[in-house]
Amino acid sequence: VTPLLLRALIDRYPPVRGEAFKACLNQQVAGGGAETLRFILQSIHADVRRDALTEVMAQIKSPWAEALLYEFYNDPDPSLRKEAFEFAVKRAKAGELDPMTKALGSKHYDVRLAGVKELVKKRTKAAQNELVPAIHDPDLDVRQAALTALIHADADDVLVQAMSSQHLDVRLRAAAARARVGDPQSLKPLVALATEPEPTDKDRVKAWAL
């Protein structure tokens, strides 16, 4: 039965997929709860996975639901990732940062960027601390959003360390921020950047332009 249901979950016709989804829930395929929904999430079709997300949100008070909700941060469909993130943020208690910090671990930059932006809104020391790893993010927009917030927060120790970042854009902005407050340590990275040949790689050109 299980292989047949899996085939039905990836069927080309939406009504077939819909019936398979209901059958999986009714029969508690793979053991019920989170395991049933993870079985369903093997579907390649976003509409099936959306039904699974709806089920997770409906049962969010179940002990397994929150962890499964965060798994949607890595869903292939951007709209599902966005919906899961916004739902997690909306239901978070005051001061709770888990929905945002979990987002920073997503393999998709849009979720990581959303997580950074929500942390920035918190304007707390705890949220600022969670932003620190994001300045090393592989995506320029993500790390710049985090770095901007830390510059505005006068996170001196973080900016000093950021002057030796592997990312050109981070080194440049961190050094410039430290130079404005008269930090002599900023001179070396700024001179190095000023004498570095202009890059030709697309991503580095964008970082250079900052």
C-alpha positions in Angstrom: 0.0 0.0 0.0 2.7 2.5 0.9 4.5 2.4 -2.5 1.2 2.8 -4.2 0.3 5.9 -2.1 3.7 7.4 -2.8 3.1 7.0 -6.5 -0.3 8.6 -6.1 1.3 11.5 -4.2 3.4 12.3 -7.3 0.7 11.6 -9.8 0.3 14.2 -12.5 -3.4 14.8 -11.7 -4.2 17.0 -8.7 -7.4 15.0 -7.7 -5.4 11.8 -7.5 -2.8 13.5 -5.3 -5.5 15.0 -3.1 -7.1 11.6 -2.5 -3.7 10.1 -1.7 -3.0 12.9 0.8 -6.2 12.2 2.6 -5.6 8.4 2.5 -2.1 8.9 4.1 -3.6 10.9 6.9 -6.5 8.5 7.5 -4.2 5.4 7.5 -1.5 7.2 9.5 1.1 5.9 7.0 4.6 5.6 8.3 3.4 5.9 11.9 1.2 8.9 12.2 1.9 12.5 13.2 5.2 13.9 11.9 6.3 10.7 10.2 3.1 10.6 8.1 3.6 14.2 7.0 7.2 13.6 6.2 6.1 10.6 4.1 3.7 13.0 2.3 6.5 15.6 1.8 8.3 13.2 -0.5 5.9 14.5 -3.2 7.4 16.6 -5.9 4.2 18.7 -6.1 4.0 21.9 -4.2 0.2 21.6 -3.7 0.6 18.3 -1.8 3.3 19.8 0.4 1.1 22.9 1.0 -1.6 20.6 2.3 1.0 19.1 4.6 2.0 22.6 5.8 -1.6 23.4 6.5 -1.9 20.2 8.5 1.2 21.2 10.5 -0.1 24.6 11.2 -3.5 23.2 12.3 -1.7 20.9 14.8 1.0 23.3 15.8 0.4 22.6 19.5 1.4 19.0 19.0 4.9 18.2 20.4 6.2 17.3 17.0 4.7 20.1 15.0 7.2 23.0 15.6 10.2 21.0 14.4 8.4 20.0 11.3 7.3 23.6 10.7 11.0 24.6 10.6 11.7 21.9 8.0 9.6 23.9 5.6 12.3 26.6 5.7 14.1 24.3 3.2 11.1 23.5 1.0 11.9 23.8 -2.7 8.9 26.2 -3.2 9.5 29.8 -2.2 5.9 30.5 -1.3 5.8 27.6 1.1 9.1 28.7 2.8 7.6 32.2 3.1 4.3 31.0 4.6 6.0 28.7 7.1 8.4 31.5 8.2 5.7 34.1 8.6 3.5 31.7 10.5 6.4 30.8 12.9 7.2 34.5 13.5 3.6 35.5 14.0 3.0 32.8 16.7 6.3 33.4 18.5 6.1 34.7 22.0 7.7 38.1 23.0 11.4 37.8 23.1 11.5 34.4 21.4 14.1 34.2 18.6 13.9 30.6 17.5 11.8 31.3 14.3 14.5 33.7 13.1 17.6 31.9 14.2 16.3 28.7 12.6 15.9 30.7 9.4 19.5 31.6 9.4 20.3 27.9 8.9 18.1 27.5 5.8 19.8 26.5 2.5 17.7 29.2 0.8 19.0 32.8 0.9 15.4 34.3 0.9 14.6 32.6 4.2 18.0 33.6 5.7 17.4 37.2 4.6 13.9 37.2 6.1 15.4 35.8 9.4 18.0 38.6 9.5 15.4 41.3 8.8 13.2 40.0 11.6 16.1 39.9 14.0 17.0 43.5 13.1 13.5 44.6 14.0 13.9 43.2 17.6 16.5 45.8 18.5 17.7 43.7 21.4 21.2 42.6 22.5 20.1 39.0 22.2 18.9 39.5 18.6 22.1 41.3 17.7 24.2 38.4 19.0 22.2 36.1 16.7 23.1 38.3 13.8 26.8 37.9 14.1 27.1 34.6 12.2 25.1 36.1 9.4 27.9 38.5 8.4 29.7 35.4 7.1 26.7 34.3 5.0 27.6 33.3 1.4 24.9 35.7 0.1 25.9 39.4 -0.1 22.4 40.7 0.6 22.1 38.6 3.8 25.5 39.5 5.2 25.1 43.2 4.4 21.7 43.4 6.1 23.2 41.8 9.2 26.3 44.0 9.1 24.3 47.2 8.7 22.4 46.4 11.8 25.6 45.7 13.7 27.2 48.9 12.5 24.1 50.9 13.7 24.3 49.0 17.0 28.0 50.0 17.5 29.0 46.4 17.9 32.6 47.3 18.2 34.1 43.9 19.0 32.2 42.3 16.1 33.3 45.0 13.7 36.9 44.7 14.7 36.8 41.0 13.9 34.9 41.6 10.7 37.8 43.6 9.3 39.5 40.3 8.6 36.5 38.7 7.1 36.9 36.5 4.0 34.3 38.7 2.3 35.6 41.9 0.6 32.4 43.8 1.2 32.4 43.0 4.9 36.0 44.0 5.4 35.4 47.2 3.6 32.3 48.3 5.5 33.6 47.2 8.9 36.9 49.0 8.4 35.1 52.1 7.2 32.9 52.0 10.3 35.9 51.6 12.6 37.7 54.4 10.8 34.9 56.8 11.5 35.5 56.3 15.2 39.2 56.7 14.9 40.3 53.1 15.3 43.9 52.8 14.0 43.3 49.1 13.3 41.1 50.1 10.4 44.0 51.6 8.4 45.7 48.3 7.4 42.5 46.7 5.8 41.5 50.0 4.1 45.0 50.4 2.6 45.0 46.8 1.5 41.6 47.2 -0.2 42.6 50.5 -1.8 45.6 48.8 -3.5 43.8 45.6 -4.4 43.1 45.3 -8.2 39.6 45.9 -9.2 37.8 42.5 -9.4 36.2 41.1 -12.6 34.1 38.3 -11.0 30.4 39.4 -11.0 29.8 38.8 -7.3 33.1 40.5 -6.2 32.3 43.5 -8.5 29.0 43.9 -6.7 30.7 43.8 -3.3 33.4 46.2 -4.5 30.8 48.7 -5.5 29.6 49.0 -1.9 
